[in-house]
Amino acid sequence: MGPDRLGALLAEYAEMEQRLADPTIHADQAAARKVGRRFAELSPIAKTAAELSQAREDLTAARELAAEDAAFAAEATEMEARLPEIEERLAELLMPRDPNDAKDVILEIKAGEGGEESALFAGDLLRMYLRYAERHGWVTEVLDSQESDLGGLKDTAVAIKTKGVPEGGNGVWSRLKWEGGVHRVQRVPVTESQGRIHTSAVGVIVSAEAEETEVEIDQSDLRIDVFRSSGPGGQSVNTTDSAVRITHLPSGIVVSCQNERSQLQNKDRAMRMLRARLAQLAEEQAAAAASDARRSQVRTVDRSERIRTYNFPQNRISDHRIGYTAYNLDLALAGDLDGVLDALTEADRKARLEGEDHLSRR
């Protein structure tokens, strides 16, 4: 990246710093959060640029001293050797980054092929993500959840947020954006008396949570239906028609929420899910126009479109996008996902350094 881009980013950093120092911005929480996230994204660039500038000044001074006294020559050589490492670090920071990296997410888990066993594994995946979030000090909020007869999950949506502004602009999206797609499980089902290994599939959709100001929704484009919530086995969760289903007619996206007793609360939660989905759809359409190589997240739970396999007999977790395999499935399901997520992040970093399209995360 050229000096013009660096100069523009440093000027933007100074502007964000100035805006955050103005007390009036904190009256608008959404604006303050947006500026704070951008400031956090630019901070590593400003810090590394200052480090590089200082290192160059120190090298110049060391060379001048070495010209007068040979004893300073080794120091000048050592400083010169440090420069490429700082320059490379800055160049990497200046590469275009995912604009959603600092954002929170709404993660949806949907049971698919495999019936009750799929629903039980959907519950396992939800616990895995909740434990992973807990390890990182994130805040989780289950927006909607529909249980199956044996205590699994047919369909669930959970919001996952950072506390405050994420350091370096690396929010929940920067870690969990890789999770969208079909997750396949191979194990002996609880419902299987013969002890045979079955394969089931669960679909995961990850959307960056969108602010109200980021997505404009025309109310005339919505069809809102209310119905009575139902639990496993057909039992009624509550006795009023408080569950809400919202259909966005132009896109065909349907979201529903039934966990709260208040129709208004359910509508608010469903609208959060709809905003996130619409923002993601707009981004995917823009990306598709720019590059045919980027694939969208799998929305049908088709085992052939799997991104990851969880094999219980071998205690194995495999990510098929990057050829990653580890034999620590028990730890992964307990929330220790950093191994596979680090590998996916590193594969994407290498692809971007080589000038290729981003690793397909969806």
Salt bridges, closest charged atoms under 4 A:
GLU12 OE2 - ARG38 NE 2.81
GLU41 OE1 - ARG38 NH1 2.84
GLU51 OE2 - ARG82 NH2 3.87
GLU51 OE2 - ARG89 NH2 3.16
GLU80 OE2 - ARG63 NH2 2.90
GLU85 OE2 - ARG89 NE 2.85
GLU87 OE2 - ARG56 NH2 3.10
GLU92 OE1 - ARG349 NH1 2.89
ASP98 OD2 - LYS177 NZ 3.33
ASP98 OD2 - ARG361 NH2 3.44
ASP101 OD2 - ARG97 NH2 3.82
ASP101 OD1 - LYS177 NZ 2.87
ASP104 OD2 - ARG37 NH2 3.04
GLU108 OE1 - LYS110 NZ 3.64
GLU108 OE2 - ARG277 NE 2.79
GLU113 OE1 - ARG303 NE 3.00
GLU117 OE2 - ARG187 NE 2.53
ASP124 OD1 - ARG127 NH2 2.58
ASP124 OD2 - ARG187 NH1 2.82
GLU141 OE2 - ARG269 NH2 3.21
GLU141 OE1 - ARG272 NH1 3.14
ASP155 OD2 - LYS110 NZ 3.12
GLU179 OE1 - ARG308 NH1 2.68
GLU192 OE1 - ARG196 NH2 3.63
GLU192 OE1 - HIS198 NE2 3.04
GLU209 OE2 - ARG272 NE 2.78
GLU211 OE2 - ARG33 NH2 2.96
GLU214 OE2 - LYS103 NZ 2.78
ASP225 OD2 - ARG223 NE 3.43
ASP241 OD1 - ARG228 NE 3.42
GLU260 OE2 - ARG269 NH1 3.13
GLU283 OE2 - ARG361 NH2 3.44
GLU283 OE2 - ARG362 NH2 3.08
ASP319 OD2 - ARG308 NE 3.10
ASP319 OD2 - ARG321 NH2 2.74
ASP338 OD1 - HIS136 NE2 3.52
ASP338 OD1 - ARG175 NH2 2.87
ASP342 OD1 - ARG175 NH2 2.80
GLU346 OE2 - ARG349 NH2 2.82
ASP348 OD2 - ARG352 NE 3.14
ASP348 OD1 - HIS358 ND1 3.84
